[in-house]
Amino acid sequence: MGHNVGIALLLTAAAGLSTTIGSLLGLVVRKPGPRFMGFTLGFSAGVMILVSFVELLQISIESIGFLYAHLGFFLGMASIFLVDFLVPHEYVGQHDHKGEKSGSDLMRVGLLVAFGVGIHNFPEGMATFAGALEDVHLGIAIAVAIAIHNIPEGLAISAPVYAATGSRSKAFLWSFLSGVSEPVGAGLAALVLLPFLTEAVLGWVLAAVAGIMVSISIDELAPAAKSFGSEHTPILGTIVGMFIMALSLWLLK
């Protein structure tokens, strides 16, 4: 268990700090093409949806039963809905049609997105940690999916901050800080869960994690993927993500 805890924390840190990759893209490329964004966001949604239903929820059902597993699942969905309602955030490029923004507006957008991403990364850190506790390979799959969609979130922070201030260091710093909340979430999960961790508690946690990930995929990733204007690349990315996730789970059995 101690070995898994260390790996779980490392995976969570890597997934969270992938926002810095998006930050670097924002400083170098400024904005990737809509096809790339649509495909990668769809890919991440596909990975997260499949692993939630095929792996996380199934493990929970085996552990605590069908009724309680689904209750935990819907509680997870409700929790991320509440977070998203209280602290919404958007990807860069979703509302370009509103016209050019001033420097102060761009800075405000970047900081608001950084705050929103930080809040959303907190439960995602718990998700990666809980998945890795159950199985390291499962934790890797969740971490990869979260890392993929954290990249455009980092871009959404760095691009407007850089455009507003002209400072690469400020743009990178805010993106980095938003990603730090993910390992913080994992650390809190470790402090809260480990003293009471049983098979039943882990079953509840995995069910809630599945609900969180499905909500993020349906309410956030899929609409964001479609917003980039490419008609077919988001669903293609979703299909490819599901296929690769299914293939990897089969190979790891």
KELUM-344906 format. One line per 10 residues: for each residue x negated, y, z of N, C-alpha, C, O. Coordinates in Angstrom, 1 decimal, m for minus. Layout:
X/Y/Z/X/Y/Z/X/Y/Z/X/Y/Z; ...
//
This chain:
m0.8/m1.2/0.0/0.0/0.0/0.0/m0.9/1.3/0.0/m0.6/2.2/m0.7; m1.9/1.3/0.8/m2.8/2.4/0.9/m3.4/2.7/m0.5/m3.6/3.9/m0.9; m3.8/1.6/m1.2/m4.4/1.8/m2.5/m3.4/2.4/m3.5/m3.7/3.3/m4.2; m2.1/2.0/m3.4/m1.1/2.5/m4.2/m0.8/4.0/m3.9/m0.5/4.8/m4.8; m0.8/4.3/m2.7/m0.6/5.7/m2.3/m1.6/6.7/m2.9/m1.2/7.7/m3.5; m2.9/6.3/m2.9/m3.9/7.1/m3.5/m3.7/7.2/m5.0/m3.8/8.3/m5.5; m3.4/6.1/m5.7/m3.1/6.2/m7.1/m1.9/7.0/m7.4/m1.9/7.8/m8.4; m0.8/6.9/m6.6/0.4/7.6/m6.8/0.1/9.1/m6.7/0.6/9.9/m7.5; m0.7/9.5/m5.7/m1.0/11.0/m5.6/m1.8/11.5/m6.8/m1.6/12.6/m7.2; m2.8/10.7/m7.2/m3.6/11.1/m8.4/m2.7/11.2/m9.7/m2.9/12.1/m10.4
m1.8/10.2/m9.9/m0.9/10.3/m11.0/m0.1/11.5/m11.0/0.1/12.2/m12.0; 0.4/11.9/m9.8/1.3/13.0/m9.7/0.5/14.3/m10.0/1.0/15.2/m10.6; m0.7/14.4/m9.5/m1.5/15.6/m9.7/m1.8/15.7/m11.2/m1.7/16.8/m11.7; m2.1/14.6/m11.9/m2.4/14.7/m13.3/m1.2/15.1/m14.1/m1.3/15.9/m15.0; 0.0/14.6/m13.7/1.3/15.0/m14.4/1.6/16.4/m14.2/1.9/17.1/m15.1; 1.5/16.9/m13.0/1.8/18.3/m12.7/0.9/19.3/m13.3/1.3/20.3/m13.9; m0.4/19.0/m13.3/m1.4/19.9/m13.8/m1.5/19.9/m15.3/m2.3/20.6/m15.9; m0.7/19.0/m16.0/m0.7/19.0/m17.4/m0.1/20.3/m17.9/m0.2/20.6/m19.1; 0.6/21.1/m17.0/1.0/22.4/m17.4/m0.2/23.3/m17.9/0.0/24.2/m18.8; m1.4/23.0/m17.4/m2.5/23.8/m17.8/m2.9/23.5/m19.3/m3.5/24.3/m20.0
m2.5/22.3/m19.8/m2.7/22.0/m21.2/m1.9/22.9/m22.1/m2.3/23.5/m23.0; m0.6/23.1/m21.7/0.3/24.0/m22.4/m0.2/25.4/m22.2/m0.1/26.2/m23.2; m0.8/25.7/m21.1/m1.3/27.1/m20.9/m2.4/27.4/m21.9/m2.5/28.4/m22.5; m3.3/26.4/m22.0/m4.4/26.6/m23.0/m3.9/26.7/m24.4/m4.5/27.5/m25.2; m2.9/25.9/m24.7/m2.3/26.1/m26.1/m1.7/27.5/m26.3/m1.8/28.0/m27.3; m1.1/28.0/m25.2/m0.5/29.3/m25.3/m1.6/30.4/m25.5/m1.3/31.4/m26.1; m2.8/30.1/m25.0/m3.9/31.1/m25.1/m4.6/31.0/m26.5/m5.1/31.9/m27.0; m4.6/29.8/m27.0/m5.3/29.5/m28.3/m4.3/29.6/m29.5/m4.6/30.3/m30.5; m3.2/28.8/m29.4/m2.3/28.7/m30.5/m1.2/29.7/m30.4/m0.6/30.1/m31.4; m0.9/30.1/m29.2/0.2/31.0/m28.9/1.6/30.4/m29.0/2.4/30.5/m28.0
1.9/29.7/m30.1/3.2/29.0/m30.2/3.1/27.9/m31.2/2.9/28.1/m32.4; 3.3/26.6/m30.8/3.3/25.5/m31.7/4.6/25.5/m32.6/5.5/26.2/m32.2; 4.6/24.7/m33.7/5.7/24.7/m34.6/6.9/24.1/m34.0/6.8/23.3/m33.0; 8.1/24.4/m34.5/9.4/23.9/m33.9/9.5/22.4/m34.1/10.1/21.7/m33.2; 8.9/21.8/m35.2/9.0/20.3/m35.3/8.2/19.6/m34.2/8.7/18.6/m33.7; 7.0/20.1/m33.9/6.2/19.6/m32.9/6.9/19.6/m31.5/7.0/18.7/m30.8; 7.5/20.8/m31.2/8.1/21.0/m29.9/9.4/20.1/m29.8/9.6/19.5/m28.8; 10.2/20.1/m30.9/11.4/19.3/m30.9/11.1/17.8/m30.7/11.8/17.1/m30.0; 10.0/17.3/m31.4/9.7/15.9/m31.4/9.2/15.5/m30.0/9.6/14.5/m29.4; 8.2/16.3/m29.4/7.6/16.0/m28.1/8.6/16.1/m27.0/8.6/15.2/m26.1
9.5/17.0/m27.0/10.5/17.1/m26.0/11.5/16.0/m26.1/11.9/15.4/m25.1; 11.9/15.6/m27.3/12.8/14.5/m27.5/12.1/13.2/m27.1/12.7/12.3/m26.5; 10.8/13.0/m27.4/10.0/11.9/m27.0/10.0/11.7/m25.5/10.3/10.6/m25.0; 9.8/12.8/m24.8/9.8/12.8/m23.3/11.1/12.4/m22.8/11.2/11.6/m21.8; 12.2/12.9/m23.4/13.6/12.5/m22.9/13.8/11.1/m23.1/14.4/10.4/m22.3; 13.4/10.5/m24.3/13.6/9.1/m24.6/12.9/8.2/m23.6/13.4/7.2/m23.1; 11.6/8.6/m23.2/10.9/7.8/m22.3/11.6/7.8/m20.9/11.7/6.7/m20.3; 12.0/9.0/m20.5/12.5/9.1/m19.1/13.9/8.4/m19.0/14.2/7.8/m18.0; 14.7/8.5/m20.1/16.0/7.9/m20.0/15.9/6.4/m20.0/16.6/5.7/m19.2; 15.1/5.8/m20.8/14.9/4.4/m20.9/14.3/3.8/m19.6/14.8/2.8/m19.1
13.3/4.4/m19.1/12.7/3.9/m17.9/13.6/4.0/m16.7/13.6/3.2/m15.8; 14.5/5.0/m16.7/15.4/5.2/m15.6/16.5/4.1/m15.6/16.7/3.5/m14.5; 17.1/3.8/m16.7/18.1/2.8/m16.8/17.6/1.3/m16.8/18.1/0.5/m16.1; 16.5/1.1/m17.5/16.0/m0.2/m17.7/15.1/m0.7/m16.5/15.1/m1.9/m16.2; 14.4/0.2/m15.9/13.5/m0.2/m14.8/13.9/0.3/m13.4/14.2/m0.5/m12.5; 14.0/1.7/m13.2/14.2/2.2/m11.9/15.6/1.8/m11.3/15.6/1.3/m10.2; 16.6/2.0/m12.1/18.0/1.6/m11.6/18.1/0.1/m11.4/18.8/m0.3/m10.4; 17.5/m0.7/m12.3/17.6/m2.1/m12.1/16.9/m2.6/m10.9/17.4/m3.5/m10.2; 15.7/m2.0/m10.6/15.0/m2.4/m9.4/15.8/m2.0/m8.1/15.9/m2.8/m7.2; 16.5/m0.8/m8.2/17.3/m0.4/m7.1/18.5/m1.3/m6.9/18.8/m1.7/m5.7
19.1/m1.7/m8.0/20.3/m2.7/m7.9/19.9/m4.0/m7.2/20.6/m4.5/m6.3; 18.7/m4.5/m7.6/18.2/m5.7/m7.0/17.9/m5.6/m5.5/18.0/m6.5/m4.7; 17.5/m4.3/m5.1/17.1/m4.1/m3.8/18.3/m3.8/m2.8/18.4/m4.4/m1.7; 19.2/m2.9/m3.2/20.3/m2.5/m2.3/21.7/m2.7/m2.9/22.7/m2.4/m2.2; 21.8/m3.3/m4.0/23.1/m3.7/m4.6/23.6/m2.6/m5.6/23.2/m1.5/m5.6; 24.6/m3.1/m6.3/25.1/m2.2/m7.4/25.7/m0.9/m6.9/25.4/0.1/m7.5; 26.6/m1.0/m5.9/27.3/0.2/m5.4/26.4/1.2/m4.9/26.4/2.4/m5.3; 25.5/0.8/m4.0/24.6/1.8/m3.3/23.6/2.3/m4.3/23.2/3.5/m4.2; 23.1/1.5/m5.2/22.2/2.0/m6.2/22.8/3.1/m7.1/22.2/4.1/m7.4; 24.0/2.9/m7.5/24.7/3.9/m8.3/25.1/5.1/m7.5/25.1/6.2/m8.0
25.4/4.9/m6.2/25.6/6.1/m5.4/24.3/6.9/m5.3/24.4/8.2/m5.4; 23.2/6.3/m5.1/21.9/7.0/m5.0/21.6/7.6/m6.4/21.1/8.8/m6.4; 21.9/7.0/m7.5/21.7/7.5/m8.8/22.5/8.9/m9.0/21.9/9.8/m9.4; 23.8/8.9/m8.6/24.6/10.1/m8.8/24.2/11.2/m7.8/24.3/12.4/m8.0; 23.7/10.8/m6.6/23.2/11.8/m5.7/21.9/12.4/m6.3/21.7/13.6/m6.1; 21.1/11.7/m6.9/19.9/12.2/m7.6/20.3/13.2/m8.7/19.7/14.3/m8.8; 21.3/12.8/m9.5/21.8/13.7/m10.5/22.4/15.0/m9.9/22.1/16.1/m10.4; 23.1/14.9/m8.8/23.7/16.1/m8.2/22.6/17.0/m7.6/22.8/18.2/m7.7; 21.5/16.4/m7.1/20.5/17.2/m6.5/19.8/18.1/m7.5/19.5/19.2/m7.3; 19.5/17.5/m8.7/18.7/18.2/m9.7/19.7/19.2/m10.4/19.2/20.3/m10.8
21.0/18.9/m10.4/22.0/19.9/m10.9/22.0/21.1/m10.0/22.0/22.2/m10.5; 21.9/20.9/m8.7/21.9/22.0/m7.8/20.7/22.9/m7.9/20.8/24.1/m7.9; 19.5/22.2/m8.1/18.3/22.9/m8.3/18.4/23.8/m9.6/18.0/24.9/m9.6; 18.8/23.1/m10.7/18.9/23.8/m11.9/19.9/25.0/m11.9/19.7/26.0/m12.6; 21.0/24.8/m11.2/22.0/25.9/m11.0/21.4/27.1/m10.3/21.7/28.2/m10.6; 20.7/26.8/m9.2/20.1/27.9/m8.4/18.9/28.5/m9.0/18.7/29.7/m8.9; 18.1/27.7/m9.7/16.8/28.2/m10.3/16.7/27.7/m11.7/15.9/26.8/m12.0; 17.4/28.3/m12.7/17.3/27.9/m14.1/16.0/28.3/m14.7/15.4/29.3/m14.2; 15.5/27.6/m15.7/14.3/28.1/m16.4/14.5/27.6/m17.9/15.2/26.7/m18.2; 13.7/28.3/m18.7/13.8/28.1/m20.2/12.5/27.9/m20.8/11.4/28.3/m20.2
12.4/27.2/m21.9/11.2/27.0/m22.7/11.0/28.2/m23.6/11.9/28.8/m24.1; 9.7/28.5/m23.8/9.4/29.6/m24.8/9.9/29.2/m26.2/9.8/28.0/m26.6; 10.5/30.2/m26.9/11.1/29.9/m28.2/12.5/29.6/m28.2/13.2/29.6/m29.3; 13.1/29.3/m27.0/14.6/29.0/m27.0/15.4/30.2/m27.4/16.5/30.1/m27.9; 15.0/31.4/m27.1/15.8/32.6/m27.3/15.0/33.7/m28.1/15.2/34.9/m27.8; 14.2/33.2/m29.0/13.5/34.2/m29.8/14.4/35.1/m30.6/14.0/36.2/m31.0; 15.7/34.7/m30.9/16.6/35.4/m31.7/17.0/36.7/m31.0/17.7/37.6/m31.6; 16.7/36.9/m29.7/17.1/38.0/m29.0/16.2/39.2/m29.3/16.5/40.4/m28.9; 15.2/39.0/m30.1/14.3/40.2/m30.5/13.1/40.3/m29.7/12.9/39.5/m28.7; 12.2/41.2/m30.1/11.0/41.4/m29.4/11.2/42.0/m28.0/12.1/42.8/m27.8
10.4/41.6/m27.1/10.4/42.0/m25.7/9.3/42.9/m25.4/8.2/42.8/m26.0; 9.5/43.8/m24.5/8.4/44.7/m24.0/7.5/43.9/m23.2/7.7/42.8/m22.8; 6.3/44.6/m22.9/5.3/43.9/m22.0/5.9/43.6/m20.7/5.6/42.5/m20.2; 6.6/44.5/m20.0/7.2/44.2/m18.7/8.2/43.1/m18.8/8.3/42.3/m17.9; 9.0/43.1/m19.8/10.0/42.0/m20.0/9.3/40.7/m20.2/9.7/39.7/m19.6; 8.2/40.6/m21.0/7.5/39.4/m21.2/6.9/38.9/m19.9/6.9/37.7/m19.6; 6.3/39.8/m19.1/5.7/39.4/m17.8/6.8/38.8/m16.9/6.5/37.8/m16.2; 7.9/39.5/m16.9/9.0/39.0/m16.0/9.5/37.6/m16.5/9.7/36.7/m15.6; 9.6/37.4/m17.8/10.0/36.1/m18.3/9.0/35.0/m17.9/9.3/34.0/m17.4; 7.7/35.3/m18.1/6.6/34.4/m17.7/6.7/34.0/m16.2/6.5/32.8/m15.9
6.8/35.0/m15.3/6.8/34.7/m13.9/8.1/34.0/m13.5/8.0/33.1/m12.6; 9.2/34.3/m14.1/10.5/33.6/m13.8/10.4/32.1/m14.2/10.8/31.2/m13.5; 9.8/31.9/m15.4/9.6/30.5/m15.9/8.7/29.8/m14.9/8.9/28.6/m14.6; 7.6/30.5/m14.5/6.6/29.8/m13.6/7.3/29.4/m12.3/7.1/28.3/m11.8; 8.2/30.3/m11.8/8.9/30.0/m10.5/9.9/28.8/m10.8/9.9/27.9/m9.9; 10.6/28.9/m11.9/11.6/27.8/m12.2/10.9/26.5/m12.4/11.3/25.4/m11.9; 9.8/26.5/m13.1/9.0/25.2/m13.4/8.5/24.7/m12.1/8.5/23.5/m11.9; 8.0/25.6/m11.2/7.5/25.1/m9.9/8.5/24.4/m9.1/8.2/23.4/m8.5; 9.7/25.0/m9.0/10.8/24.4/m8.3/11.2/23.0/m8.9/11.4/22.0/m8.2; 11.3/23.0/m10.2/11.7/21.7/m10.9/10.6/20.6/m10.8/10.9/19.4/m10.7
9.3/21.1/m10.7/8.2/20.1/m10.6/8.2/19.4/m9.3/7.7/18.3/m9.1; 8.8/20.0/m8.3/8.7/19.5/m6.9/9.4/18.1/m6.8/8.8/17.1/m6.4; 10.7/18.0/m7.3/11.3/16.6/m7.3/10.6/15.7/m8.3/10.6/14.5/m8.1; 10.1/16.2/m9.4/9.4/15.3/m10.3/8.2/14.7/m9.7/7.8/13.6/m10.0; 7.5/15.5/m8.8/6.4/14.9/m8.1/6.8/13.8/m7.2/6.1/12.7/m7.1; 7.9/13.9/m6.5/8.5/12.8/m5.7/8.8/11.6/m6.6/8.6/10.5/m6.2; 9.3/11.9/m7.8/9.7/10.8/m8.7/8.5/10.0/m9.1/8.5/8.7/m9.1; 7.4/10.6/m9.5/6.2/9.9/m9.9/5.6/9.1/m8.7/5.2/8.0/m8.9; 5.6/9.8/m7.6/5.1/9.1/m6.4/5.9/7.8/m6.0/5.3/6.8/m5.7; 7.2/8.0/m6.0/8.0/6.8/m5.7/7.9/5.7/m6.7/7.8/4.5/m6.3
7.8/6.0/m8.0/7.6/5.0/m9.0/6.3/4.3/m8.9/6.3/3.1/m9.1; 5.3/5.0/m8.6/3.9/4.4/m8.5/3.9/3.5/m7.2/3.1/2.5/m7.2; 4.6/3.9/m6.2/4.6/3.0/m5.0/5.2/1.7/m5.3/4.8/0.7/m4.8; 6.3/1.7/m6.1/6.9/0.4/m6.5/6.0/m0.4/m7.4/5.8/m1.6/m7.2; 5.4/0.3/m8.4/4.6/m0.4/m9.4/3.7/0.6/m10.0/4.2/1.6/m10.5; 2.4/0.4/m10.0/1.4/1.3/m10.6/1.7/1.6/m12.1/1.7/2.7/m12.5; 2.1/0.5/m12.8/2.4/0.7/m14.2/3.6/1.6/m14.4/3.7/2.4/m15.4; 4.6/1.4/m13.6/5.8/2.2/m13.6/5.5/3.7/m13.3/6.0/4.6/m14.0; 4.6/3.9/m12.3/4.2/5.2/m12.0/3.4/5.9/m13.2/3.6/7.1/m13.4; 2.6/5.1/m13.9/1.9/5.7/m15.1/2.9/6.1/m16.1/2.7/7.2/m16.7
3.9/5.3/m16.4/4.9/5.6/m17.4/5.7/6.9/m17.1/5.9/7.7/m17.9; 6.1/7.0/m15.8/6.8/8.2/m15.4/5.9/9.4/m15.5/6.3/10.5/m15.9; 4.6/9.3/m15.0/3.6/10.4/m15.1/3.4/10.8/m16.5/3.3/12.1/m16.7; 3.3/9.9/m17.4/3.1/10.3/m18.8/4.3/11.1/m19.4/4.1/12.1/m20.1; 5.5/10.6/m19.1/6.7/11.3/m19.6/6.8/12.7/m19.0/7.1/13.6/m19.7; 6.5/12.8/m17.7/6.6/14.1/m17.1/5.4/15.0/m17.6/5.7/16.2/m17.8; 4.3/14.5/m17.8/3.1/15.3/m18.4/3.5/15.8/m19.7/3.2/16.9/m20.1; 4.1/15.0/m20.6/4.5/15.4/m21.9/5.4/16.6/m21.9/5.2/17.6/m22.7; 6.4/16.6/m21.0/7.3/17.8/m21.0/6.8/18.9/m20.2/7.3/20.0/m20.3; 5.7/18.7/m19.4/5.1/19.8/m18.7/4.2/20.6/m19.6/4.0/21.8/m19.3
3.8/20.1/m20.7/2.9/20.8/m21.6/3.6/22.0/m22.2/3.1/23.1/m22.1; 4.9/21.8/m22.8/5.5/23.0/m23.3/6.0/24.0/m22.1/6.2/25.2/m22.4; 6.2/23.4/m20.9/6.5/24.3/m19.8/5.3/25.2/m19.5/5.5/26.4/m19.2; 4.1/24.7/m19.5/2.9/25.5/m19.3/2.8/26.6/m20.4/2.4/27.7/m20.2; 3.1/26.2/m21.7/3.1/27.1/m22.8/4.1/28.2/m22.5/3.9/29.4/m22.8; 5.3/27.9/m22.0/6.4/28.8/m21.7/6.0/29.9/m20.7/6.5/31.0/m20.7; 5.0/29.5/m19.8/4.5/30.4/m18.8/3.4/31.3/m19.4/3.4/32.5/m19.2; 2.4/30.6/m20.0/1.2/31.4/m20.4/1.4/32.3/m21.5/0.9/33.4/m21.5; 2.2/31.9/m22.5/2.4/32.8/m23.7/2.9/34.2/m23.4/2.3/35.2/m23.8; 4.1/34.3/m22.6/4.6/35.6/m22.3/3.7/36.4/m21.4/3.5/37.6/m21.5
3.0/35.7/m20.4/2.2/36.5/m19.5/0.9/37.0/m20.2/0.5/38.1/m20.0; 0.4/36.2/m21.1/m0.8/36.6/m21.9/m0.4/37.7/m22.8/m1.2/38.7/m23.0; 0.8/37.6/m23.5/1.2/38.7/m24.4/1.4/40.0/m23.7/1.2/41.1/m24.2; 1.9/39.9/m22.4/2.2/41.1/m21.6/1.0/41.7/m21.0/0.9/43.0/m21.0; 0.0/40.9/m20.6/m1.2/41.5/m19.9/m2.5/41.5/m20.6/m3.4/42.2/m20.4; m2.5/40.6/m21.6/m3.8/40.4/m22.4/m4.8/39.7/m21.5/m6.0/39.6/m21.9; m4.4/39.2/m20.4/m5.4/38.5/m19.5/m5.2/37.0/m19.6/m4.2/36.4/m19.2; m6.3/36.3/m20.1/m6.2/34.9/m20.1/m6.2/34.2/m18.7/m5.6/33.2/m18.5; m7.0/34.8/m17.8/m7.1/34.3/m16.5/m5.7/34.3/m15.7/m5.4/33.4/m15.1; m5.0/35.4/m15.9/m3.7/35.5/m15.2/m2.7/34.5/m15.8/m2.0/33.8/m15.1
m2.7/34.4/m17.2/m1.8/33.4/m17.8/m2.1/32.0/m17.4/m1.2/31.2/m17.1; m3.4/31.7/m17.3/m3.8/30.3/m16.9/m3.4/30.1/m15.4/m3.0/29.0/m15.0; m3.7/31.1/m14.5/m3.4/31.0/m13.1/m2.0/30.7/m12.8/m1.7/29.8/m12.0; m1.0/31.4/m13.5/0.4/31.2/m13.2/0.8/29.9/m13.6/1.7/29.2/m13.0; 0.3/29.4/m14.8/0.6/28.1/m15.2/0.1/27.0/m14.3/0.8/26.0/m14.0; m1.1/27.2/m13.8/m1.7/26.2/m12.9/m0.9/26.2/m11.6/m0.7/25.1/m11.1; m0.5/27.3/m11.1/0.2/27.3/m9.8/1.6/26.6/m9.9/2.0/26.0/m9.0; 2.2/26.8/m11.1/3.5/26.1/m11.2/3.3/24.6/m11.2/4.2/23.9/m10.8; 2.2/24.1/m11.8/2.0/22.7/m11.8/1.6/22.1/m10.5/1.8/20.9/m10.2; 1.0/22.9/m9.6/0.5/22.4/m8.3/1.7/21.9/m7.4/1.5/21.1/m6.6
2.9/22.5/m7.7/4.1/22.1/m6.9/4.4/20.6/m7.0/5.0/20.0/m6.2; 3.9/20.0/m8.1/4.2/18.6/m8.3/3.4/17.7/m7.4/4.1/16.8/m6.7; 2.1/17.8/m7.2/1.4/17.0/m6.2/1.9/17.4/m4.8/1.8/16.6/m3.9; 2.3/18.7/m4.6/2.8/19.1/m3.3/4.1/18.3/m3.0/4.2/17.8/m1.8; 4.9/18.1/m4.0/6.1/17.3/m3.8/5.8/15.9/m3.5/6.5/15.2/m2.6; 4.8/15.3/m4.1/4.4/14.0/m3.9/3.8/13.8/m2.4/4.1/12.9/m1.7; 3.0/14.8/m2.0/2.5/14.8/m0.7/3.6/14.9/0.4/3.5/14.1/1.4; 4.6/15.7/0.1/5.8/15.7/1.1/6.5/14.4/1.1/6.9/13.9/2.2; 6.7/13.8/m0.1/7.3/12.5/m0.2/6.5/11.5/0.6/7.1/10.6/1.3; 5.2/11.5/0.5/4.4/10.6/1.3/4.5/10.8/2.8/4.7/9.8/3.5
4.6/12.0/3.3/4.7/12.3/4.7/6.1/11.8/5.2/6.2/11.3/6.3; 7.1/12.1/4.4/8.5/11.7/4.8/8.8/10.2/4.7/9.4/9.6/5.6; 8.4/9.7/3.5/8.8/8.3/3.2/7.9/7.2/3.9/8.5/6.2/4.4; 6.6/7.4/3.9/5.8/6.3/4.3/6.0/5.8/5.7/6.0/4.6/6.0; 6.3/6.7/6.7/6.6/6.1/8.1/7.8/5.2/8.1/8.0/4.4/9.0; 8.8/5.4/7.2/10.0/4.7/7.2/10.2/3.8/6.0/11.3/3.3/5.8; 9.2/3.6/5.3/9.3/2.9/4.0/9.6/1.4/4.2/8.8/0.7/4.7; 10.8/1.0/3.7/11.2/m0.3/3.6/11.7/m0.6/2.2/11.8/0.3/1.4; 12.0/m1.8/1.9/12.5/m2.2/0.6/13.9/m1.4/0.3/14.1/m1.0/m0.8; 14.7/m1.3/1.3/16.0/m0.6/1.1/15.8/0.9/0.9/16.4/1.5/0.0
14.9/1.5/1.7/14.6/2.9/1.5/14.1/3.2/0.1/14.5/4.1/m0.6; 13.1/2.4/m0.3/12.6/2.5/m1.7/13.6/2.3/m2.8/13.6/3.0/m3.8; 14.6/1.4/m2.5/15.6/1.2/m3.5/16.5/2.5/m3.6/16.8/2.9/m4.8; 16.8/3.1/m2.5/17.6/4.4/m2.6/16.8/5.5/m3.3/17.3/6.2/m4.1; 15.5/5.6/m3.0/14.6/6.6/m3.6/14.5/6.4/m5.1/14.7/7.3/m5.9; 14.3/5.2/m5.5/14.2/4.9/m7.0/15.5/5.2/m7.7/15.5/5.7/m8.8; 16.6/4.9/m7.1/17.9/5.2/m7.7/18.1/6.7/m7.9/18.6/7.2/m8.9; 17.7/7.4/m6.8/17.8/8.9/m6.9/16.9/9.5/m7.9/17.2/10.4/m8.7; 15.7/8.9/m8.0/14.7/9.3/m9.0/15.2/9.1/m10.4/15.1/9.9/m11.3; 15.9/7.9/m10.6/16.5/7.7/m12.0/17.5/8.7/m12.3/17.6/9.2/m13.4
18.4/9.1/m11.3/19.4/10.1/m11.6/18.7/11.5/m11.9/19.2/12.2/m12.8; 17.7/11.8/m11.2/17.0/13.1/m11.4/16.4/13.1/m12.9/16.6/14.1/m13.6; 15.8/12.0/m13.3/15.1/12.0/m14.6/16.1/12.0/m15.7/15.9/12.6/m16.7; 17.3/11.3/m15.5/18.3/11.3/m16.6/18.9/12.7/m16.7/19.2/13.2/m17.8; 19.1/13.4/m15.6/19.7/14.7/m15.6/18.7/15.7/m16.3/19.1/16.5/m17.1; 17.4/15.6/m16.0/16.4/16.4/m16.6/16.4/16.2/m18.1/16.3/17.1/m18.9; 16.5/14.9/m18.5/16.5/14.6/m19.9/17.7/15.1/m20.7/17.6/15.7/m21.8; 18.9/14.9/m20.1/20.1/15.3/m20.8/20.4/16.8/m20.8/20.8/17.4/m21.7; 20.2/17.4/m19.6/20.6/18.8/m19.4/19.5/19.8/m19.8/19.8/20.9/m20.1; 18.2/19.3/m19.8/17.1/20.2/m20.1/16.3/19.9/m21.3/16.2/20.7/m22.2
15.8/18.7/m21.4/14.9/18.3/m22.5/15.6/18.2/m23.8/15.2/18.8/m24.8; 16.8/17.5/m23.9/17.5/17.4/m25.1/17.9/18.7/m25.7/17.7/19.0/m26.9; 18.6/19.6/m24.9/19.0/20.9/m25.4/17.8/21.7/m25.9/17.8/22.4/m26.9; 16.7/21.7/m25.1/15.5/22.4/m25.5/14.9/21.9/m26.8/14.5/22.7/m27.6; 14.9/20.6/m27.0/14.4/20.1/m28.2/15.3/20.5/m29.4/14.7/20.9/m30.5; 16.6/20.5/m29.3/17.5/21.0/m30.4/17.3/22.5/m30.6/17.6/22.9/m31.7; 17.0/23.2/m29.6/16.9/24.7/m29.7/15.8/25.2/m30.7/15.8/26.3/m31.1; 14.9/24.3/m30.9/13.8/24.7/m31.8/14.1/24.6/m33.3/13.3/24.9/m34.1; 15.3/24.2/m33.6/15.8/24.4/m34.9/15.6/23.3/m35.9/16.1/23.4/m37.0; 14.9/22.3/m35.5/14.7/21.2/m36.4/15.8/20.1/m36.2/16.0/19.7/m35.1
16.5/19.8/m37.3/17.7/19.0/m37.2/17.5/17.6/m36.7/18.2/17.1/m35.9; 16.5/16.9/m37.2/16.3/15.5/m37.0/15.1/15.1/m36.1/15.1/14.0/m35.5; 14.2/16.0/m35.9/13.0/15.6/m35.1/13.3/15.3/m33.7/12.6/14.4/m33.1; 14.2/16.0/m33.0/14.5/15.7/m31.6/15.0/14.3/m31.4/14.5/13.6/m30.5; 15.9/13.8/m32.2/16.5/12.4/m32.0/15.4/11.4/m32.5/15.3/10.3/m31.9; 14.6/11.8/m33.5/13.5/10.9/m33.9/12.5/10.7/m32.7/12.1/9.6/m32.5; 12.2/11.8/m32.1/11.3/11.8/m31.0/11.9/10.9/m29.8/11.2/10.2/m29.2; 13.2/11.1/m29.6/13.9/10.3/m28.5/13.8/8.8/m28.8/13.5/8.0/m27.9; 14.1/8.4/m30.1/14.0/7.0/m30.5/12.6/6.5/m30.3/12.4/5.4/m29.8; 11.6/7.2/m30.8/10.2/6.8/m30.7/9.8/6.6/m29.2/9.1/5.7/m28.9
10.2/7.6/m28.4/9.9/7.5/m27.0/10.5/6.3/m26.3/9.8/5.7/m25.5; 11.7/6.0/m26.6/12.4/4.9/m26.1/11.7/3.6/m26.5/11.5/2.6/m25.7; 11.4/3.5/m27.8/10.8/2.3/m28.4/9.4/2.1/m27.7/9.1/0.9/m27.3; 8.6/3.1/m27.6/7.3/2.9/m27.0/7.4/2.6/m25.5/6.6/1.8/m25.0; 8.3/3.2/m24.8/8.5/2.8/m23.4/9.0/1.4/m23.3/8.4/0.7/m22.4; 9.9/1.0/m24.1/10.4/m0.4/m24.0/9.2/m1.4/m24.4/9.1/m2.4/m23.7; 8.4/m1.1/m25.4/7.3/m1.9/m25.8/6.3/m2.0/m24.6/5.8/m3.1/m24.4; 6.0/m0.9/m24.0/5.0/m0.9/m22.9/5.5/m1.7/m21.7/4.7/m2.4/m21.1; 6.8/m1.5/m21.4/7.3/m2.3/m20.3/7.3/m3.8/m20.6/7.0/m4.6/m19.7; 7.6/m4.2/m21.8/7.5/m5.6/m22.2/6.1/m6.1/m22.1/5.9/m7.2/m21.7
5.1/m5.4/m22.6/3.7/m5.8/m22.6/3.2/m5.9/m21.1/2.3/m6.7/m20.9; 3.8/m5.1/m20.2/3.3/m5.1/m18.9/3.9/m6.2/m18.0/3.5/m6.4/m16.9; 5.0/m6.8/m18.5/5.7/m7.9/m17.8/4.8/m9.1/m17.6/5.2/m10.1/m16.9
//
